[in-house]
């Protein structure tokens, strides 16, 4: 997964639990029985060559980041 482009993801679901791996600066792994992968969101990430880059972000990661620290 680390060799893939930033913003790439892979997921598996058994119909009740969804597990997802998303490539950001590092590989992020999440599991949920409530939130799914889609709809996809966009996130702005800093990259060395350019100031900011838009990358695709699964919905589960977006919801986690939004609720983190509350």
Secondary structure, 3 states (H helix, E strand, C coil): CCCCCCCCEEEEECCCCEEEEEECCCEEEEEECCCCCCCCEEEEECCCCCCCEEEEECHHHHHHHHHCCC
